[in-house]
Amino acid sequence: MRWNNINPAVDAFTGGPVLGDQFKCQKCGSIYGRESVNQLVANNLGRCISCEAQSVLLDINEEDNT
């Protein structure tokens, strides 16, 4: 039996897997899912949970298309 070694990214806000769109902090590289980004914007002034920077969270999916 072969195991799939592809693990989903871990959401820095929830600690759970990121399924779907992924966003990355420009400063520290922490990964977030779309709902976590929405929560950070609404409740934490858009600041990263890990480094507290108010940096632009990049959509990783759009980086792959360039």
N, C-alpha and C positions, 0 to 999 in steps of 0.2 A: 504494500500500500504506500502511495506517495502522499506526502502532506504538502499542502500549499503553504509556502513560507511567506506569503504576502500578508503582512499585518496592517490593519488600518492605523492611521495616525491617531495619537491620543490628544484629545481636546484639553488644552491647558486650563480651561474654565471648569469643565464638568468632570474631567478625569476619565471620561468614557471615550469610545471610539468615534472618530469623525467619519460619518458616512455622508456622501454627497459633496457639496462645495466645501473647499478648504481655504482658509485665510491664514496668512503668516504675518507676524509682527516684523516690521522692517529692522528694528533694533536688535532683538534677541532671537528671532526665528521661531517663537512659540506658535503653535498651530491651533486654530479654532474652527469650529463649524459655524454655519450661518446663524443659527439661533444664539450661539454664544456671543458672536459679534453684535447681534441685535441687543443682547442684554448688557454688554459692555458699553455700548453707545448710550443706552437708556439709563443705566444705573451707575456707571463708573467713568463718566466723561470720556468714554472711548479709550480709556487707558488699558494697557496690557496688564494682565494679572501677574505675570512673571517679573517684568522689569519696570512696571508702572509708567512706561513711556507713553505719551500720547502721540504715537506715530501712526502713519498710515498702515492699515492692515491690507496687505495685497492679496488679491484673489489668485491662489496658486493655479487654478484651472486656466485662467487667462494667460499666465506666464508660459504655460505649456503650448499655447497656440501661436506664440510668436517665433 
